């Protein structure tokens, strides 16, 4: 699928107050072979961004076999692309204006990959180091074409050496406002202005937008309940590295155990504790949090 709008032409994106360019990582030159080798190693959420100099337009190519369009109301992948692509293509034109001038201006084709997943959606075979060694043709990660990742990246850079960490897609509007106008976006400014005011940050933002913010002498930090906080983006690749860590299923994992531990909340907790070594970090955190809530009752 090729999407032409709303990416525009070179004459649509002129910001005279943008003088500094983005820092460009030291990536090796790449060619069609590198581009062709990259997509098969991904299960989904990898898209090809193509600049067509003849039309002076950016196109985004989507493999609908991997990323199906669901509906205008709910299509997470397409929704993220709609947030990323206008900003990314505008930034490319503004920061590399000499490169994107259309065929008449001497510009050539340009191709790079874009990923909008919480993490890069590599297949398990290409995440595991031992599997990459066994599959030197399929998982040639070191020669993949560059990928702009608008989400979390691997701490081990050898998994995807040509991965470029970009801002999380939902933060892009604030980055754009800062670069184009030199101002802090409303969302971040309000979070800074009212952080710590008693009553809950999200509710206060809504009140402030409505002009109904009321200051109090209480601090939200003094009223916090100790709670465990964890990240969830590791779930997609964690079982690739540790196959013994599996998602919990009631009929397989809990139901056979509650006959012994009891069909109640603490029985479920004991069932989870018995399979502790096979729980993912996310499930361990959820279990500890639920136990703390039971103990506080």
Protein Blocks (a to p, Z undefined) as FASTA:
>chain_A
ZZfbfnbpfklmccfklmbdcdddddddddfklmmmmmmmpgbhpacddddfklopacdd
ddfklmccfbfklcfklmmmmmmmmmmmmmmmmmmmmlmnojknopacddddddfbfbdc
ddfklmpmklmmmmmmlmmmklgccddddbdddfblmlmmmbccdddfklmmmmmmmmmn
opacfklmmmmmmgoiahijklmmmmmmnopaccdfbdfklmcccdddddfklmmmmmmm
mmmlccddfklmmmmmmmmnopafklmmmmmmmmmmmpcfklmmmmmmmmmmmmmZZ
